[in-house]
């Protein structure tokens, strides 16, 4: 598990500002860094992000020795991949106001993507995310 600063300020170490994330959820929360590290891609999905994490973990644990990170299509057959990295999207998020309504229609994705709202943007894990999942699966087995 990873300790996280809820408000995003790494200097605010008040107990009420500290949260705990699994490595996969932490990668989603810090999608810019995860994009730089090559572990997260950006997709459009009606699945909840926590369900995407759970499903990815379930599929990868079916046969831990042989199975790598499942593709986004295996996790959600109706998902559409928007970008191979989440770095650009992290920069979009940084430009939005605190009161931004994520239920508004997205106007930043390529014209070839189906119409969708910002809240349909989800992180899908790439092969390099296997190390994140390995930490979780190793702890489950013990």
Secondary structure, DSSP 8 states (H G I E B T S, - for coil): -EEEETTS-TT---GGGEEEE-HHHHHHHTHHHHHHTT-EEEEE-SS-HHHHHHHHHHHHHTTTTT-----HHHH-TT-EEEES-SHHHHHHHHHS-TT--TTSB--SS-TTS---BGGGEEEEE-GGGHHHHHHHHHHHH-
